[in-house]
């Protein structure tokens, strides 16, 4: 839920900001339930980026909308600086998939490892890791 702004030529943190746009994806009536609820949502995401999966889940399209507002603000306020974003899995995977130009419905196939750092490369789907088909949790 935060970002760190770094001078482009130096590795030191210049500032840290909390941004609500980086919050975890709202899981509607499934929120606070166990991890297996992803089984009910991700297949619906693959079919339709506007889907709430029947559980009032924040759609992929709505996540993209809030992240696009964030990116526009960051580009305006931090031009020429490196920015490091920290967020939860669905949110950051949707962000990277959208920025790369890949179909956002496929975001769940580009899984992050815990603590993984990736460079966001606009309009370059080859910047994504190899897709891994959804494996439903049991």
Secondary structure as a PSIPRED ss2 file (coil, helix, strand):
# PSIPRED VFORMAT (PSIPRED V4.0)

   1 X C   1.000  0.000  0.000
   2 X E   0.000  0.000  1.000
   3 X E   0.000  0.000  1.000
   4 X E   0.000  0.000  1.000
   5 X E   0.000  0.000  1.000
   6 X E   0.000  0.000  1.000
   7 X C   1.000  0.000  0.000
   8 X C   1.000  0.000  0.000
   9 X C   1.000  0.000  0.000
  10 X C   1.000  0.000  0.000
  11 X C   1.000  0.000  0.000
  12 X C   1.000  0.000  0.000
  13 X E   0.000  0.000  1.000
  14 X E   0.000  0.000  1.000
  15 X E   0.000  0.000  1.000
  16 X E   0.000  0.000  1.000
  17 X E   0.000  0.000  1.000
  18 X E   0.000  0.000  1.000
  19 X C   1.000  0.000  0.000
  20 X H   0.000  1.000  0.000
  21 X H   0.000  1.000  0.000
  22 X H   0.000  1.000  0.000
  23 X C   1.000  0.000  0.000
  24 X C   1.000  0.000  0.000
  25 X C   1.000  0.000  0.000
  26 X C   1.000  0.000  0.000
  27 X C   1.000  0.000  0.000
  28 X H   0.000  1.000  0.000
  29 X H   0.000  1.000  0.000
  30 X H   0.000  1.000  0.000
  31 X C   1.000  0.000  0.000
  32 X C   1.000  0.000  0.000
  33 X C   1.000  0.000  0.000
  34 X C   1.000  0.000  0.000
  35 X H   0.000  1.000  0.000
  36 X H   0.000  1.000  0.000
  37 X H   0.000  1.000  0.000
  38 X H   0.000  1.000  0.000
  39 X H   0.000  1.000  0.000
  40 X H   0.000  1.000  0.000
  41 X H   0.000  1.000  0.000
  42 X H   0.000  1.000  0.000
  43 X H   0.000  1.000  0.000
  44 X H   0.000  1.000  0.000
  45 X H   0.000  1.000  0.000
  46 X H   0.000  1.000  0.000
  47 X H   0.000  1.000  0.000
  48 X C   1.000  0.000  0.000
  49 X C   1.000  0.000  0.000
  50 X C   1.000  0.000  0.000
  51 X C   1.000  0.000  0.000
  52 X C   1.000  0.000  0.000
  53 X C   1.000  0.000  0.000
  54 X C   1.000  0.000  0.000
  55 X C   1.000  0.000  0.000
  56 X C   1.000  0.000  0.000
  57 X C   1.000  0.000  0.000
  58 X C   1.000  0.000  0.000
  59 X C   1.000  0.000  0.000
  60 X H   0.000  1.000  0.000
  61 X H   0.000  1.000  0.000
  62 X H   0.000  1.000  0.000
  63 X H   0.000  1.000  0.000
  64 X H   0.000  1.000  0.000
  65 X H   0.000  1.000  0.000
  66 X H   0.000  1.000  0.000
  67 X H   0.000  1.000  0.000
  68 X H   0.000  1.000  0.000
  69 X H   0.000  1.000  0.000
  70 X H   0.000  1.000  0.000
  71 X H   0.000  1.000  0.000
  72 X H   0.000  1.000  0.000
  73 X H   0.000  1.000  0.000
  74 X H   0.000  1.000  0.000
  75 X H   0.000  1.000  0.000
  76 X H   0.000  1.000  0.000
  77 X H   0.000  1.000  0.000
  78 X C   1.000  0.000  0.000
  79 X C   1.000  0.000  0.000
  80 X C   1.000  0.000  0.000
  81 X C   1.000  0.000  0.000
  82 X E   0.000  0.000  1.000
  83 X E   0.000  0.000  1.000
  84 X E   0.000  0.000  1.000
  85 X E   0.000  0.000  1.000
  86 X E   0.000  0.000  1.000
  87 X C   1.000  0.000  0.000
  88 X C   1.000  0.000  0.000
  89 X H   0.000  1.000  0.000
  90 X H   0.000  1.000  0.000
  91 X H   0.000  1.000  0.000
  92 X H   0.000  1.000  0.000
  93 X H   0.000  1.000  0.000
  94 X H   0.000  1.000  0.000
  95 X H   0.000  1.000  0.000
  96 X H   0.000  1.000  0.000
  97 X H   0.000  1.000  0.000
  98 X H   0.000  1.000  0.000
  99 X H   0.000  1.000  0.000
 100 X H   0.000  1.000  0.000
 101 X C   1.000  0.000  0.000
 102 X C   1.000  0.000  0.000
 103 X C   1.000  0.000  0.000
 104 X H   0.000  1.000  0.000
 105 X H   0.000  1.000  0.000
 106 X H   0.000  1.000  0.000
 107 X H   0.000  1.000  0.000
 108 X H   0.000  1.000  0.000
 109 X H   0.000  1.000  0.000
 110 X C   1.000  0.000  0.000
 111 X C   1.000  0.000  0.000
 112 X C   1.000  0.000  0.000
 113 X C   1.000  0.000  0.000
 114 X C   1.000  0.000  0.000
 115 X C   1.000  0.000  0.000
 116 X C   1.000  0.000  0.000
 117 X C   1.000  0.000  0.000
 118 X C   1.000  0.000  0.000
 119 X C   1.000  0.000  0.000
 120 X C   1.000  0.000  0.000
 121 X C   1.000  0.000  0.000
 122 X C   1.000  0.000  0.000
 123 X C   1.000  0.000  0.000
 124 X C   1.000  0.000  0.000
 125 X H   0.000  1.000  0.000
 126 X H   0.000  1.000  0.000
 127 X H   0.000  1.000  0.000
 128 X C   1.000  0.000  0.000
 129 X C   1.000  0.000  0.000
 130 X C   1.000  0.000  0.000
 131 X C   1.000  0.000  0.000
 132 X C   1.000  0.000  0.000
 133 X C   1.000  0.000  0.000
 134 X C   1.000  0.000  0.000
 135 X C   1.000  0.000  0.000
 136 X C   1.000  0.000  0.000
 137 X C   1.000  0.000  0.000
 138 X C   1.000  0.000  0.000
